[in-house]
Amino acid sequence: MHEPQANLSATGGVFVIAGPDGSGKTTVVDRVEARLGGRPIMRLHHRPRLLPSKTKHTGPVLEPHNQVPYSLLLSCAKLLYLFLDYQLGWHWRIAPFARRGGLVLLERGWWDLLVDQRRYRLCAPAALIRSLGRLLPRPTATLILTGDADPIYARKPELTKPELVRQLTAWRAIPAAARPAYIDVDQPLEKVVADTFAAISGERPTPDATQLPTEAGVA
């Protein structure tokens, strides 16, 4: 059986798919990408990666909080490096691709740094992450997979239960610059995929979903 394809215009967009570990980001993006058929898609994980990475690891992070965080100075330096990668990557990779009608699907995105600093070995001031994030170009929408902590924890118990609860709460409080829209993962997987697909395809309104992100969107 063929998956239904999106009835999309030639206008592209940038969609961040976010949420805590266990919410199903990769599975949902895999299935949404299949539904989008032959539409040009750029799929990214966490950041544009125009600048080189320290490691070549591309698989799942099985123990995201296992490493010791960097010092404050190194954390701020890494944060500025990631900020530069987002800015340059947006102008040179993401925006041109979207203007040509492509869809960019970015897992995690910038605001994951605010919600889960330990994953990135950061101990930077949250105010600095927020301030830099507001200077970044805005996505079309940030689709946040969220729900009850118990089933999420049961699917992928890599975070402690209290940490998972904290992250679910934190995703509810991210700045409006992210253009957040929430998708309930307590539903059956196919419904989660359908809701995500509908948000990306424009079948269901999302914050500023029809507006292509600008190169200098500032909160």
C-alpha positions in Angstrom: 0.0 0.0 0.0 1.3 3.4 -0.9 1.4 6.1 1.7 -0.7 9.2 0.8 1.3 12.1 -0.4 1.0 15.7 0.7 -0.9 18.1 -1.4 1.7 20.9 -0.9 2.4 24.0 -2.8 5.8 24.9 -4.2 6.5 26.8 -1.0 9.0 25.1 1.2 9.4 25.2 4.9 11.5 24.3 7.9 10.0 22.0 10.5 11.7 21.1 13.8 10.6 17.8 15.3 11.4 17.9 19.0 10.6 16.2 22.3 12.4 14.1 25.0 14.0 10.7 24.5 11.3 8.1 24.0 8.8 10.4 22.4 9.4 8.8 19.0 11.0 11.6 17.0 13.1 9.4 14.6 10.2 7.0 14.0 7.8 9.7 13.3 10.1 11.6 10.9 10.9 8.3 9.1 7.2 7.7 8.4 6.4 11.3 7.6 9.3 11.4 5.1 7.8 8.3 3.4 4.4 9.9 3.1 5.9 13.0 1.5 6.8 10.9 -1.5 9.0 12.6 -4.1 9.0 16.0 -2.4 12.6 17.4 -2.0 13.5 16.8 1.6 16.6 17.8 3.6 16.8 15.9 6.9 19.1 17.1 9.6 19.8 16.1 13.2 20.2 18.7 15.8 22.0 21.3 13.7 22.9 22.2 10.0 26.4 20.8 10.4 27.9 23.3 8.0 30.8 23.5 10.5 32.6 20.2 11.4 31.7 18.0 14.3 34.2 16.9 16.9 33.0 13.3 16.5 31.7 11.2 13.6 29.1 9.4 15.7 25.7 9.3 13.9 23.8 6.6 15.7 21.5 7.0 18.8 23.0 8.3 22.0 22.3 5.5 24.5 23.5 7.3 27.6 22.9 11.0 26.9 23.8 12.1 30.5 26.7 9.8 31.1 29.6 12.2 30.2 30.9 15.0 32.5 29.7 18.5 31.5 32.2 21.0 30.2 33.3 23.9 32.3 31.4 27.2 32.1 34.0 28.7 29.8 34.0 25.7 27.4 30.2 25.4 27.6 29.9 29.0 26.4 32.5 28.5 23.7 30.6 25.4 22.4 27.3 27.3 22.5 28.7 30.1 20.4 30.2 27.5 18.0 26.7 25.9 17.6 25.1 29.3 17.2 27.5 30.1 14.4 26.8 26.8 12.7 23.0 27.5 12.9 23.5 31.0 11.4 25.8 30.0 8.6 24.0 26.7 8.0 20.7 28.5 7.7 21.9 31.0 5.2 24.0 28.7 3.1 22.0 25.4 3.3 18.6 25.6 4.8 17.1 28.9 3.5 18.1 28.3 -0.2 16.7 24.8 -0.1 13.4 25.9 1.4 13.1 28.8 -1.1 13.4 26.2 -3.9 10.4 24.4 -2.5 12.1 21.9 -0.4 11.1 20.8 3.1 13.7 20.7 5.9 13.0 18.2 8.7 15.3 19.0 11.6 15.2 16.7 14.6 15.8 18.3 18.0 16.9 21.7 16.9 18.3 24.7 18.9 15.8 24.6 21.8 16.9 21.1 22.7 20.0 22.8 24.1 17.8 24.7 26.5 15.7 21.7 27.6 18.5 19.2 27.9 21.9 20.8 28.4 23.4 17.6 29.8 23.0 15.8 26.5 25.4 18.3 25.0 27.7 18.4 28.1 26.8 22.0 28.6 26.4 24.0 31.8 25.8 27.4 30.2 23.4 30.1 31.5 19.9 29.4 30.3 19.4 33.1 29.6 22.3 32.9 27.1 20.8 30.0 25.3 17.4 31.9 25.1 19.0 35.1 23.9 21.0 33.4 21.2 18.0 31.3 20.1 15.9 34.5 19.7 18.6 35.8 17.3 18.3 32.7 15.0 16.0 32.5 12.0 12.7 31.1 13.0 11.4 27.7 11.7 8.1 27.4 10.1 7.1 25.5 13.2 8.5 23.4 16.0 6.5 20.2 16.3 6.9 19.0 19.9 6.1 15.4 20.6 4.7 15.3 24.2 2.5 13.2 26.4 2.3 11.3 29.7 5.7 10.5 31.2 4.8 6.8 32.1 4.4 5.4 28.5 7.3 7.5 27.2 9.5 6.2 30.0 8.4 2.6 29.3 9.4 2.9 25.7 12.8 4.3 26.3 14.0 4.5 29.9 17.3 6.3 29.1 16.4 9.3 31.3 15.4 9.0 34.9 11.6 9.4 35.4 12.0 12.8 37.2 14.3 14.1 34.4 11.7 13.0 31.8 9.0 14.8 33.7 11.2 17.9 33.9 11.9 17.9 30.2 8.2 17.4 29.3 7.4 20.5 31.4 10.3 22.4 29.9 9.2 21.8 26.4 5.9 23.4 27.4 7.7 26.6 28.3 10.0 27.2 25.3 10.0 30.7 23.8 7.5 31.7 21.2 10.4 32.3 18.8 10.4 28.5 18.3 6.8 28.7 16.9 5.8 25.6 19.0 2.9 23.3 18.2 2.3 20.2 20.4 1.5 16.7 19.2 0.2 14.1 21.7 2.2 10.9 21.6 -0.3 9.1 23.9 -2.3 8.4 20.7 -1.6 5.3 18.5 1.6 5.8 16.4 -0.3 6.1 13.1 -2.4 9.0 14.6 0.8 10.7 15.8 2.3 10.3 12.3 -0.9 11.6 10.7 -1.0 14.6 12.9 2.6 15.4 12.2 2.1 14.9 8.5 -0.9 17.2 8.6 1.0 19.9 10.3 3.8 19.8 7.8 1.6 19.5 4.8 -0.6 22.4 5.8 -3.7 20.3 6.4 -3.8 21.5 10.0 -2.8 25.1 11.0 0.4 25.6 12.9 1.9 28.9 14.1 2.8 30.9 11.0 2.8 27.6 9.1 2.5 29.2 5.7 5.2 31.8 6.2 8.7 30.9 5.0 11.2 31.6 7.7 13.2 34.8 7.2 16.9 35.0 7.3 16.9 37.3 10.3 13.8 36.5 12.3 14.2 37.9 15.8 11.8 37.5 18.7 
